[in-house]
Amino acid sequence: MSTLRRLQNDLSGEWGPTLRLAGPVMLGYVGMMLMGIVDTLLVGSLGSAAVGAVGVGTSVFGVAFLFGLGLLLGVDRQVAVAVGADRPDDVARAYTHGVGLAVVVSLPLIAVLLMVADRLTELRVDPALVPLASAWIKVGAWSLLPALVFTALRQSLQALGDTRAATAIMLAANLVNGFFNVALIHGRFGMPALGIAGSAWATVLARVFTVVLLLAWSFTRGPDLSRWDRRFHWPTLRELLRLGGPAGVQLVFEGGVFSLATLLCARLGPTAAAAHNVALQVASFTFMIPLGVSAAGSVRVGNALGREDLRGAARAGWSAVVLGATFMALSGVMLLAASHLIVTAFGLDAPAQALARSLLLCAALFQLFDGCQVTLSGVLRGSGDTVASMVANLVGHWFVGLPVGYSLAFFAGLGAVGLWVGLATGLGTVALSLLLLWRRRIGRIVRGEIVAVPAEGH
């Protein structure tokens, strides 16, 4: 008992700083989710085909965005370490190289999206959706550039302890997005009626709004760019790619298995597809809390390592894991208790409601695993390791969870419920693997067996 009390005392002092950093980040992620929800709601007036087309378009866009996002996840760790080590030159270098990487990586990804827009038929998209989805992608693809630059800026600022600006700007962008959706879909306020392409243009304009405002803010409140010598610095970019490359692949592995589950549920009929979409939206919303804690944990671990406070890095990491797990355990209880009320709010028919409640029960069971795996990925990234998360997600989701889910759904006859049991199995495998890997890595760092901080200027 005394050991547990001592552990609680060690971690309790870390919870306040972690929550203060994580809170605005959570709101920012919620703001990102709301933009997609608003797009879907407002194109509903164009008919169900338009809603489906937006779903196809945002799914295709999402794969490219997740890969770009992953590449930039090393920015906050690199800035955080430089801040902790009081190396302003390295802070400026990481900031500028992160923004440059966002610009460079967005260009080929946009080219790929434009190519995919003309090949949707080859992906077996319903012919009724192809022209609409293609129109959305050909416009929406251009929002990837401001989206990734905004991400790089946000990662840098949150490593400096500034999370409120990006959050406020993202929430304000929802108003911009909503206004231009209304104006450009149906041609109001003197603007042309562009239909589904108008919704895509609204997304582009909203994301340009976010990046312009955050750039202006970072020039006045961000890192001191006078410390940057304006020369390309390969060691900085190499470190960003070392961290971000595996993180980008990891996000594709993790997000891809849920996208594939969506396609498999669509094969089971409209009732399964509708129930799956509702349950996934609810699960994605609760996921925003540990995602914010994960980002905060990454920054605080990096800060501590930069200060050469190895035990402080361990405390910061474990406190983030405990917070993420606690939040999601409570979320699981909420889903168990309120599944009926939650599902009723979406207005599904009786069979879909019953199935959605069953899927929410599966979601309730994997909430704890989901909270653990995402915060563990964050603290591992803060310690300089993103390969572990990539491998764990590949094995856990694609070699364990997906085969289990597919077998239960299509061979055991459990349908969508079987798929969600598979998702839960995959998340549990990933969480357990990352827990063991984090425990081993942070132990080796504390014992001095691993040097987790690059030398100055590298």
MIPANU-772579 format. One record per residue (C-alpha): residue in three letters; x, y, z. Coordinates in steps of 0.02 Angstrom, whole numbers, plus 50000, padded with zeros to 5 digits. Example, Ala and Ser with C-alpha at 12.3 -4.5 7.8 and 13.67 -1.06 7.14 Angstrom:
2
REC rest  east north    up
REC  Ala 50615 49775 50390
REC  Ser 50684 49947 50357
% end
This chain:
458
REC rest  east north    up
REC  Met 50000 50000 50000
REC  Ser 50142 50118 50041
REC  Thr 50215 50086 49867
REC  Leu 50050 50135 49783
REC  Arg 50037 50290 49893
REC  Arg 50216 50341 49848
REC  Leu 50180 50314 49664
REC  Gln 50022 50420 49676
REC  Asn 50120 50560 49761
REC  Asp 50255 50552 49626
REC  Leu 50129 50567 49485
REC  Ser 50000 50685 49561
REC  Gly 50117 50834 49544
REC  Glu 50126 50800 49356
REC  Trp 49939 50794 49323
REC  Gly 49907 50981 49336
REC  Pro 50042 51035 49211
REC  Thr 49991 50895 49092
REC  Leu 49807 50943 49097
REC  Arg 49844 51128 49074
REC  Leu 49940 51086 48916
REC  Ala 49818 50952 48856
REC  Gly 49654 51047 48881
REC  Pro 49669 51171 48737
REC  Val 49742 51035 48625
REC  Met 49586 50929 48655
REC  Leu 49475 51076 48606
REC  Gly 49578 51101 48449
REC  Tyr 49553 50921 48397
REC  Val 49366 50938 48430
REC  Gly 49368 51091 48317
REC  Met 49447 50988 48179
REC  Met 49311 50856 48197
REC  Leu 49173 50985 48193
REC  Met 49227 51049 48021
REC  Gly 49194 50878 47945
REC  Ile 49028 50860 48036
REC  Val 48970 51031 47974
REC  Asp 49017 50986 47794
REC  Thr 48914 50826 47805
REC  Leu 48764 50911 47884
REC  Leu 48756 51054 47759
REC  Val 48777 50951 47599
REC  Gly 48630 50846 47660
REC  Ser 48516 50969 47571
REC  Leu 48589 50906 47407
REC  Gly 48531 50728 47440
REC  Ser 48601 50566 47506
REC  Ala 48717 50544 47357
REC  Ala 48805 50706 47403
REC  Val 48823 50651 47583
REC  Gly 48899 50486 47526
REC  Ala 49013 50576 47405
REC  Val 49079 50690 47542
REC  Gly 49111 50534 47645
REC  Val 49212 50457 47504
REC  Gly 49306 50619 47473
REC  Thr 49351 50649 47655
REC  Ser 49404 50467 47676
REC  Val 49525 50479 47529
REC  Phe 49587 50648 47590
REC  Gly 49604 50579 47766
REC  Val 49732 50448 47717
REC  Ala 49846 50581 47640
REC  Phe 49820 50698 47788
REC  Leu 49860 50563 47916
REC  Phe 50023 50522 47829
REC  Gly 50073 50706 47821
REC  Leu 50018 50732 48001
REC  Gly 50126 50587 48058
REC  Leu 50279 50658 47969
REC  Leu 50257 50818 48069
REC  Leu 50231 50738 48239
REC  Gly 50418 50744 48271
REC  Val 50415 50935 48269
REC  Asp 50346 50955 48444
REC  Arg 50471 50831 48517
REC  Gln 50619 50917 48434
REC  Val 50562 51091 48488
REC  Ala 50521 51028 48663
REC  Val 50694 50953 48687
REC  Ala 50777 51113 48625
REC  Val 50669 51218 48743
REC  Gly 50711 51105 48890
REC  Ala 50896 51116 48847
REC  Asp 50885 51307 48825
REC  Arg 50949 51301 48645
REC  Pro 50855 51440 48552
REC  Asp 50952 51411 48391
REC  Asp 50888 51232 48384
REC  Val 50711 51291 48425
REC  Ala 50713 51409 48274
REC  Arg 50789 51275 48163
REC  Ala 50659 51144 48210
REC  Tyr 50517 51270 48185
REC  Thr 50571 51326 48012
REC  His 50619 51153 47950
REC  Gly 50452 51087 48012
REC  Val 50357 51217 47912
REC  Gly 50466 51183 47761
REC  Leu 50435 50996 47775
REC  Ala 50247 51029 47782
REC  Val 50255 51127 47618
REC  Val 50367 51002 47528
REC  Val 50272 50845 47579
REC  Ser 50102 50921 47538
REC  Leu 50142 50943 47353
REC  Pro 50163 50759 47304
REC  Leu 50017 50711 47417
REC  Ile 49905 50837 47327
REC  Ala 49962 50764 47160
REC  Val 49914 50590 47220
REC  Leu 49743 50650 47277
REC  Leu 49709 50732 47108
REC  Met 49760 50570 47022
REC  Val 49646 50466 47134
REC  Ala 49501 50585 47097
REC  Asp 49503 50526 46916
REC  Arg 49515 50341 46963
REC  Leu 49373 50318 47086
REC  Thr 49286 50196 46970
REC  Glu 49438 50081 46982
REC  Leu 49416 50084 47172
REC  Arg 49239 50015 47148
REC  Val 49153 50171 47212
REC  Asp 48968 50171 47171
REC  Pro 48945 50252 46998
REC  Ala 48816 50373 47068
REC  Leu 48946 50443 47188
REC  Val 49096 50453 47071
REC  Pro 49067 50624 46988
REC  Leu 49018 50706 47152
REC  Ala 49161 50632 47252
REC  Ser 49284 50673 47114
REC  Ala 49226 50855 47114
REC  Trp 49250 50866 47303
REC  Ile 49425 50789 47299
REC  Lys 49487 50898 47155
REC  Val 49450 51053 47260
REC  Gly 49474 50985 47436
REC  Ala 49646 50917 47394
REC  Trp 49714 51095 47394
REC  Ser 49667 51116 47576
REC  Leu 49805 50991 47620
REC  Leu 49941 51124 47604
REC  Pro 49868 51246 47732
REC  Ala 49813 51099 47843
REC  Leu 49990 51030 47856
REC  Val 50073 51200 47878
REC  Phe 49949 51237 48016
REC  Thr 49995 51070 48095
REC  Ala 50181 51111 48092
REC  Leu 50149 51281 48171
REC  Arg 50035 51207 48303
REC  Gln 50161 51071 48348
REC  Ser 50298 51201 48371
REC  Leu 50191 51319 48475
REC  Gln 50125 51183 48589
REC  Ala 50304 51128 48623
REC  Leu 50335 51307 48678
REC  Gly 50186 51293 48796
REC  Asp 50066 51394 48687
REC  Thr 49913 51288 48648
REC  Arg 49774 51418 48662
REC  Ala 49808 51514 48501
REC  Ala 49792 51365 48383
REC  Thr 49637 51306 48476
REC  Ala 49550 51474 48467
REC  Ile 49591 51491 48282
REC  Met 49528 51316 48243
REC  Leu 49364 51347 48334
REC  Ala 49343 51513 48241
REC  Ala 49377 51423 48077
REC  Asn 49217 51324 48104
REC  Leu 49120 51487 48085
REC  Val 49213 51527 47924
REC  Asn 49183 51351 47860
REC  Gly 48998 51356 47904
REC  Phe 48974 51526 47821
REC  Phe 49056 51477 47657
REC  Asn 48967 51309 47655
REC  Val 48800 51399 47662
REC  Ala 48856 51530 47536
REC  Leu 48940 51421 47406
REC  Ile 48832 51264 47407
REC  His 48672 51356 47361
REC  Gly 48739 51524 47298
REC  Arg 48691 51642 47438
REC  Phe 48758 51814 47488
REC  Gly 48799 51852 47306
REC  Met 48913 51702 47285
REC  Pro 48899 51566 47150
REC  Ala 48806 51404 47182
REC  Leu 48940 51269 47167
REC  Gly 48851 51123 47248
REC  Ile 48965 50993 47325
REC  Ala 49119 51083 47258
REC  Gly 49061 51234 47358
REC  Ser 49077 51133 47518
REC  Ala 49255 51085 47469
REC  Trp 49297 51267 47434
REC  Ala 49229 51312 47607
REC  Thr 49352 51188 47682
REC  Val 49496 51262 47581
REC  Leu 49453 51440 47634
REC  Ala 49432 51391 47817
REC  Arg 49603 51306 47819
REC  Val 49686 51455 47733
REC  Phe 49607 51562 47869
REC  Thr 49685 51453 48004
REC  Val 49860 51454 47932
REC  Val 49863 51642 47898
REC  Leu 49810 51683 48076
REC  Leu 49927 51558 48157
REC  Leu 50073 51618 48051
REC  Ala 50039 51797 48104
REC  Trp 50028 51742 48286
REC  Ser 50189 51639 48278
REC  Phe 50287 51785 48206
REC  Thr 50246 51888 48360
REC  Arg 50231 51755 48496
REC  Gly 50327 51608 48426
REC  Pro 50512 51564 48428
REC  Asp 50645 51697 48400
REC  Leu 50680 51673 48215
REC  Ser 50827 51794 48223
REC  Arg 50922 51647 48299
REC  Trp 50899 51548 48137
REC  Asp 51046 51563 48016
REC  Arg 50930 51532 47866
REC  Arg 51032 51386 47800
REC  Phe 50968 51212 47767
REC  His 51019 51099 47911
REC  Trp 51017 50914 47863
REC  Pro 51034 50845 48042
REC  Thr 50875 50938 48092
REC  Leu 50776 50871 47944
REC  Arg 50848 50697 47969
REC  Glu 50788 50696 48149
REC  Leu 50615 50756 48096
REC  Leu 50604 50616 47967
REC  Arg 50673 50487 48088
REC  Leu 50532 50526 48208
REC  Gly 50397 50572 48084
REC  Gly 50419 50435 47953
REC  Pro 50368 50291 48067
REC  Ala 50234 50401 48147
REC  Gly 50156 50435 47976
REC  Val 50154 50250 47934
REC  Gln 50083 50212 48107
REC  Leu 49937 50332 48081
REC  Val 49900 50253 47912
REC  Phe 49903 50080 47992
REC  Glu 49788 50137 48135
REC  Gly 49667 50243 48033
REC  Gly 49670 50123 47887
REC  Val 49601 49977 47986
REC  Phe 49450 50081 48039
REC  Ser 49424 50138 47859
REC  Leu 49430 49957 47802
REC  Ala 49306 49910 47939
REC  Thr 49189 50043 47867
REC  Leu 49200 49964 47694
REC  Leu 49172 49790 47765
REC  Cys 49019 49849 47862
REC  Ala 48950 49923 47701
REC  Arg 48955 49746 47628
REC  Leu 48839 49691 47770
REC  Gly 48700 49809 47714
REC  Pro 48634 49983 47755
REC  Thr 48583 49941 47933
REC  Ala 48758 49883 47979
REC  Ala 48837 50031 47888
REC  Ala 48727 50158 47977
REC  Ala 48754 50079 48149
REC  His 48941 50070 48119
REC  Asn 48952 50253 48069
REC  Val 48859 50311 48224
REC  Ala 48964 50205 48341
REC  Leu 49125 50260 48256
REC  Gln 49078 50444 48270
REC  Val 49046 50425 48457
REC  Ala 49207 50327 48484
REC  Ser 49306 50454 48383
REC  Phe 49236 50596 48488
REC  Thr 49288 50517 48653
REC  Phe 49459 50480 48576
REC  Met 49495 50668 48569
REC  Ile 49528 50673 48757
REC  Pro 49672 50549 48766
REC  Leu 49736 50617 48599
REC  Gly 49760 50786 48683
REC  Val 49841 50704 48834
REC  Ser 49956 50609 48715
REC  Ala 50016 50772 48636
REC  Ala 50045 50849 48807
REC  Gly 50137 50695 48867
REC  Ser 50252 50699 48716
REC  Val 50298 50881 48748
REC  Arg 50325 50859 48935
REC  Val 50434 50704 48913
REC  Gly 50537 50797 48782
REC  Asn 50555 50950 48895
REC  Ala 50615 50843 49039
REC  Leu 50741 50751 48932
REC  Gly 50805 50916 48865
REC  Arg 50836 50971 49046
REC  Glu 50923 50804 49075
REC  Asp 50791 50766 49208
REC  Leu 50776 50581 49170
REC  Arg 50665 50536 49317
REC  Gly 50557 50688 49279
REC  Ala 50533 50620 49102
REC  Ala 50476 50454 49176
REC  Arg 50353 50541 49293
REC  Ala 50285 50650 49151
REC  Gly 50260 50498 49040
REC  Trp 50178 50387 49169
REC  Ser 50063 50528 49226
REC  Ala 50002 50552 49046
REC  Val 49969 50366 49029
REC  Val 49871 50362 49193
REC  Leu 49769 50515 49143
REC  Gly 49728 50446 48970
REC  Ala 49678 50277 49041
REC  Thr 49572 50356 49179
REC  Phe 49477 50469 49058
REC  Met 49438 50326 48942
REC  Ala 49388 50208 49082
REC  Leu 49260 50338 49136
REC  Ser 49209 50358 48953
REC  Gly 49179 50171 48943
REC  Val 49065 50179 49095
REC  Met 48971 50324 49015
REC  Leu 48945 50228 48854
REC  Leu 48881 50077 48949
REC  Ala 48758 50184 49048
REC  Ala 48698 50301 48910
REC  Ser 48709 50200 48749
REC  His 48520 50208 48724
REC  Leu 48513 50398 48743
REC  Ile 48663 50423 48630
REC  Val 48598 50314 48489
REC  Thr 48422 50386 48498
REC  Ala 48491 50560 48462
REC  Phe 48547 50504 48288
REC  Gly 48370 50460 48232
REC  Leu 48407 50286 48165
REC  Asp 48271 50158 48132
REC  Ala 48240 50022 48262
REC  Pro 48354 49885 48190
REC  Ala 48498 50007 48164
REC  Gln 48475 50078 48340
REC  Ala 48483 49905 48417
REC  Leu 48641 49862 48321
REC  Ala 48721 50031 48359
REC  Arg 48693 50002 48545
REC  Ser 48780 49833 48531
REC  Leu 48927 49916 48442
REC  Leu 48936 50051 48575
REC  Leu 48951 49913 48706
REC  Cys 49102 49849 48609
REC  Ala 49169 50027 48603
REC  Ala 49145 50043 48791
REC  Leu 49251 49888 48818
REC  Phe 49397 49953 48713
REC  Gln 49397 50132 48779
REC  Leu 49530 50090 48909
REC  Phe 49640 50007 48777
REC  Asp 49617 50154 48658
REC  Gly 49664 50281 48791
REC  Cys 49819 50183 48842
REC  Gln 49885 50153 48666
REC  Val 49871 50333 48607
REC  Thr 49952 50408 48763
REC  Leu 50088 50276 48759
REC  Ser 50122 50321 48577
REC  Gly 50139 50503 48629
REC  Val 50259 50476 48773
REC  Leu 50364 50356 48669
REC  Arg 50374 50491 48536
REC  Gly 50428 50615 48670
REC  Ser 50568 50494 48717
REC  Gly 50624 50488 48535
REC  Asp 50546 50321 48482
REC  Thr 50411 50312 48348
REC  Val 50461 50145 48272
REC  Ala 50386 50048 48418
REC  Ser 50213 50123 48389
REC  Met 50223 50089 48203
REC  Val 50266 49905 48227
REC  Ala 50140 49882 48368
REC  Asn 49999 49956 48262
REC  Leu 50046 49850 48111
REC  Val 50049 49688 48210
REC  Gly 49905 49727 48329
REC  His 49780 49793 48202
REC  Trp 49824 49704 48040
REC  Phe 49890 49535 48099
REC  Val 49782 49512 48255
REC  Gly 49629 49625 48260
REC  Leu 49580 49621 48076
REC  Pro 49589 49430 48054
REC  Val 49491 49406 48216
REC  Gly 49358 49532 48164
REC  Tyr 49342 49465 47987
REC  Ser 49326 49286 48048
REC  Leu 49194 49330 48177
REC  Ala 49098 49439 48055
REC  Phe 49094 49331 47900
REC  Phe 49129 49153 47959
REC  Ala 49053 49151 48134
REC  Gly 48904 49254 48075
REC  Leu 48922 49395 48204
REC  Gly 48919 49531 48072
REC  Ala 48965 49708 48125
REC  Val 48979 49655 48307
REC  Gly 49113 49530 48257
REC  Leu 49210 49666 48167
REC  Trp 49205 49777 48322
REC  Val 49263 49634 48433
REC  Gly 49410 49622 48313
REC  Leu 49443 49808 48328
REC  Ala 49441 49791 48518
REC  Thr 49561 49643 48508
REC  Gly 49680 49742 48399
REC  Leu 49677 49894 48515
REC  Gly 49708 49783 48666
REC  Thr 49857 49702 48581
REC  Val 49930 49872 48533
REC  Ala 49904 49943 48708
REC  Leu 49986 49796 48796
REC  Ser 50133 49796 48675
REC  Leu 50164 49983 48694
REC  Leu 50150 49972 48883
REC  Leu 50289 49843 48889
REC  Leu 50395 49940 48764
REC  Trp 50375 50106 48859
REC  Arg 50416 50024 49025
REC  Arg 50574 49950 48952
REC  Arg 50628 50107 48860
REC  Ile 50601 50232 49001
REC  Gly 50689 50114 49121
REC  Arg 50841 50108 49007
REC  Ile 50839 50298 48989
REC  Val 50833 50324 49178
REC  Arg 50976 50200 49202
REC  Gly 51079 50293 49071
REC  Glu 51083 50149 48948
REC  Ile 51002 50257 48811
REC  Val 51045 50436 48766
REC  Ala 50875 50502 48711
REC  Val 50926 50682 48670
REC  Pro 51025 50730 48514
REC  Ala 51178 50838 48539
REC  Glu 51166 51026 48515
REC  Gly 51140 51075 48333
REC  His 51084 50899 48284
% end
